[in-house]
Amino acid sequence: MLEALVAETGEYGPVQVKLILDRPALRARALERITEVQQEIETRLRELCPGIDDVDAVAASGIAVGGMQAVIVHCRRHGYGADEARAALDRALTVVEEGLGTVPGMRDPAP
């Protein structure tokens, strides 16, 4: 999904992202999808890190999804090309990973 969001073409190319940002109904659907993705990440975190606190799992999934969403929107609004957007998203993922490394339940994930 992330690759599609930064690609020049495809389901979530620049035109689609602009439409989502400009049209309330499409923005509402995008928010629903983002919420679903966040819940999927939260579920996965609980599987990988069984000792994670509920609040930490919710916050961690929100940080991950929110960070990626913000970078993608920034890249689209500022006309980044696909390679630039991929690099920006990689940087965002590094920031998220480093920050989440401070969450107690995520330091020692299940084998």
C-alpha positions in Angstrom: 0.0 0.0 0.0 2.8 2.4 0.9 4.5 1.8 -2.4 1.3 2.6 -4.2 0.9 5.9 -2.3 4.3 7.2 -3.3 4.3 5.8 -6.9 3.7 8.2 -9.8 0.8 6.1 -11.1 -1.6 3.5 -9.8 -4.6 3.5 -7.5 -3.2 6.2 -5.1 -1.2 8.3 -7.6 -1.0 12.1 -7.3 -4.4 12.7 -8.9 -6.2 10.4 -6.5 -4.4 11.9 -3.5 -5.3 15.4 -4.6 -9.0 14.3 -5.0 -9.0 12.8 -1.5 -7.6 16.0 -0.1 -10.1 18.2 -2.0 -13.3 16.2 -1.6 -14.9 15.8 1.9 -16.6 12.4 1.0 -13.4 11.0 -0.3 -11.5 12.3 2.7 -14.0 10.7 5.0 -13.5 7.3 3.3 -9.7 7.7 3.4 -10.0 8.4 7.2 -12.1 5.2 7.5 -9.4 3.3 5.7 -6.6 4.9 7.8 -8.4 3.9 10.9 -8.7 0.3 9.7 -5.0 0.2 8.9 -4.2 1.6 12.3 -6.3 -1.1 14.0 -4.5 -3.8 11.9 -1.2 -2.5 13.0 -2.3 -2.4 16.6 -3.5 -6.1 16.3 -0.2 -7.1 14.8 1.8 -5.2 17.5 -0.1 -7.2 20.2 0.8 -10.4 18.4 4.5 -9.5 18.1 4.8 -7.9 21.5 2.4 -9.8 23.9 3.6 -7.7 26.9 2.7 -4.4 25.3 0.4 -2.2 27.3 -3.0 -1.3 25.7 -2.3 2.4 25.6 1.2 1.9 24.2 -0.2 -0.4 21.4 -2.8 2.2 20.5 -0.3 5.1 20.6 2.4 3.2 18.7 0.0 2.3 15.9 -1.3 5.9 15.7 2.3 7.2 15.6 3.2 4.9 12.8 0.1 5.6 10.6 0.0 9.3 11.4 3.7 9.8 10.6 3.4 8.0 7.3 0.2 9.8 6.3 1.6 13.2 7.1 4.7 12.5 5.0 2.7 11.2 2.0 0.4 14.3 2.1 3.4 16.6 2.4 5.1 15.0 -0.5 2.0 15.2 -2.7 1.3 18.8 -1.8 4.9 19.8 -2.6 5.2 17.9 -5.8 7.8 15.3 -4.8 8.5 12.7 -7.4 8.2 9.0 -6.7 11.9 8.6 -5.7 11.8 11.6 -3.4 8.6 10.5 -1.8 10.0 7.0 -1.2 13.1 8.5 0.4 10.9 10.8 2.6 8.8 7.9 3.6 11.9 5.8 4.5 13.1 8.7 6.7 9.7 8.8 8.4 9.7 5.1 9.0 13.2 5.4 10.6 11.9 8.1 12.9 8.9 6.0 13.8 11.0 2.9 14.5 13.5 4.8 16.6 10.8 6.5 18.6 8.9 3.3 19.2 12.0 1.6 20.5 11.4 3.5 23.7 8.1 1.7 24.4 8.7 -0.9 27.1 6.6 -3.7 25.6 8.2 -3.3 22.2 11.9 -3.6 23.3 11.6 -7.4 23.7 9.1 -8.7 21.0 8.1 -12.3 21.0 10.4 -14.6 19.1 
